[in-house]
């Protein structure tokens, strides 16, 4: 499938308005692993005939890491720059594959004048499947054991637990839950800008603890819905030397594969 992604500017130049803006995020733009998820989301939107656009070079960091690290001034500078662009295009609806972007755009931008309908990619995929705009088969996931790791900013911060599980349920696989899941889920260890700093003294890394919980379910696949979680869980699986037996995959990658995109 050939991927053709237009920018908001290109749509506006043609006098058209996209149905939705796909907010790619820093990880989805620059991290090689996360780029695969970006492509999967784009393929899904294209297959479902959703008229979507990206901001391209006009997109900047939402400011989440700056805010979590305590630099409110930098956060507001980054946010205001993005809000100016988004409001300039009169953007109404945004989808993103990053719960950090999702939370910041949804809950923190309104205070600065940025009011949009913001959905996580798992929520959008769930609605596309329900509406019949997208169809999947179990395929290579049929009969596999999958465990889902709840991203902090999707689950506990925004109470989104069912959408990712509803999407995974379409894959004809067995969903096995970790001991700590949903409202009691454990962080992957990257949130709050921890991703970008050295570890503090302790007897175990958070991502090792979380990966051990995932591996204890005997799942073949650890499903994630966040680029940070993806990195941390992958590192944890490698640490346990289980990468030959256990895969870490984003929900979008799994759906794109099952939809044969």
ABEGO torsion letter per residue (X at the ends): XBBBBBBAAAAAAAGBBBABBBBAEAAAAABAAAAAAAAAAAAAAAAAGBBBBBAEAABBBAGAAAAAAGBAAAAAAAAAAAAAAAAAAGBABBBBABAAAAAAAAAAAAAAGBBBBBBBAAAAAAAAAAAGABBBBAEAABGBBBBBBBBAAABAAAGBAAAAAAAAAAAGBBBBBBABBEAABBBAGABGGAAABBBBBEABBAAAAAAAAAAAAGBABBBBABAAAAAAAAAAAAAAGAAAABBBBBAAAAAAAAAGX
